[in-house]
Amino acid sequence: PDLAEHAMLQTKVLEINLVTFPNVADAILANSMFTHYDRPRIAQLCEKAGLYMRALQHYTDLSDVKRVVVNTHAMDPQALLQYFGGLSPEWALEG
């Protein structure tokens, strides 16, 4: 079960997989198996593992998004369109 008290365990499972088997971590995230993990930590590890779209989905700071978004060559164009279409208008005005 996906329980809040398992947040540390969820984070650890994702950390281990992002370092050793990024495709497994990507599948876990794609299936929304966990929801109580350390999102900023996982965002960093997704970025390091080259899972840039997953990193974007987890970052909440505009400077992080700007850093990751330059890797569009490694992201699905349709996923990028969905991501940017879901951003708040305030982010579009920040520079």
C-alpha positions as a printed NumPy array, in Angstrom:
array([[  0.   ,   0.   ,   0.   ],
       [  0.993,   3.605,  -0.666],
       [  1.076,   4.973,   2.879],
       [  2.508,   8.24 ,   4.187],
       [  4.442,   6.409,   6.895],
       [  6.379,   4.638,   4.114],
       [  7.764,   7.903,   2.695],
       [ 11.367,   7.103,   3.663],
       [ 11.124,   3.607,   2.192],
       [  9.559,   4.9  ,  -1.017],
       [ 12.335,   7.456,  -1.355],
       [ 14.996,   4.798,  -0.76 ],
       [ 13.494,   2.409,  -3.327],
       [ 13.428,   5.174,  -5.92 ],
       [ 16.959,   6.333,  -5.029],
       [ 18.419,   2.844,  -5.401],
       [ 16.67 ,   2.27 ,  -8.704],
       [ 17.553,   5.679, -10.119],
       [ 21.222,   5.008,  -9.424],
       [ 21.317,   1.378, -10.587],
       [ 18.295,   0.776, -12.854],
       [ 16.795,   4.097, -14.026],
       [ 14.323,   2.301, -16.292],
       [ 12.829,   0.537, -13.255],
       [ 12.485,   3.837, -11.39 ],
       [ 10.891,   5.359, -14.485],
       [  8.34 ,   2.534, -14.563],
       [  7.563,   2.982, -10.856],
       [  7.016,   6.702, -11.395],
       [  5.009,   6.149, -14.587],
       [  2.64 ,   3.827, -12.763],
       [  2.251,   6.231,  -9.812],
       [  3.035,   3.412,  -7.411],
       [  4.413,   5.817,  -4.786],
       [  3.205,   9.274,  -3.8  ],
       [  4.845,   9.95 ,  -0.426],
       [  8.53 ,  10.146,  -1.357],
       [ 10.962,  13.09 ,  -1.182],
       [ 10.083,  14.785,  -4.479],
       [ 13.014,  17.265,  -4.601],
       [ 15.53 ,  14.48 ,  -3.931],
       [ 13.997,  12.255,  -6.584],
       [ 13.919,  15.16 ,  -9.053],
       [ 17.688,  15.591,  -8.623],
       [ 18.328,  11.895,  -9.154],
       [ 16.039,  11.775, -12.195],
       [ 18.037,  14.605, -13.705],
       [ 21.344,  12.845, -12.991],
       [ 19.977,   9.628, -14.505],
       [ 18.957,  11.441, -17.689],
       [ 15.236,  11.124, -16.965],
       [ 14.701,  14.784, -17.758],
       [ 10.939,  14.663, -18.219],
       [ 10.543,  12.984, -14.826],
       [ 12.821,  15.625, -13.309],
       [ 10.662,  18.393, -14.778],
       [  7.552,  16.732, -13.374],
       [  9.069,  16.839,  -9.888],
       [ 10.797,  20.217,  -9.78 ],
       [  8.868,  23.197,  -8.445],
       [ 11.579,  25.849,  -8.666],
       [ 11.825,  27.812, -11.918],
       [ 15.64 ,  27.792, -11.885],
       [ 15.607,  23.973, -11.785],
       [ 13.12 ,  23.837, -14.644],
       [ 15.244,  26.22 , -16.735],
       [ 18.328,  24.089, -16.145],
       [ 16.6  ,  20.844, -17.143],
       [ 14.581,  22.118, -20.073],
       [ 17.69 ,  22.62 , -22.23 ],
       [ 17.733,  18.832, -22.613],
       [ 14.742,  18.829, -24.968],
       [ 16.669,  16.581, -27.352],
       [ 16.203,  13.757, -24.816],
       [ 12.49 ,  14.333, -24.158],
       [  9.339,  13.297, -25.963],
       [  7.928,  16.379, -27.757],
       [  4.336,  15.463, -26.859],
       [  5.252,  15.119, -23.173],
       [  6.922,  18.543, -23.31 ],
       [  3.808,  20.093, -24.82 ],
       [  1.685,  18.588, -22.073],
       [  4.119,  19.756, -19.409],
       [  4.26 ,  23.346, -20.638],
       [  0.515,  23.402, -21.245],
       [ -0.02 ,  22.574, -17.584],
       [  2.183,  25.326, -16.159],
       [  0.628,  28.303, -14.449],
       [  0.561,  31.575, -16.426],
       [  2.711,  33.206, -13.727],
       [  5.635,  30.962, -14.67 ],
       [  5.354,  32.052, -18.297],
       [  5.907,  35.666, -17.226],
       [  8.935,  35.01 , -15.035],
       [ 12.316,  35.335, -16.603]])
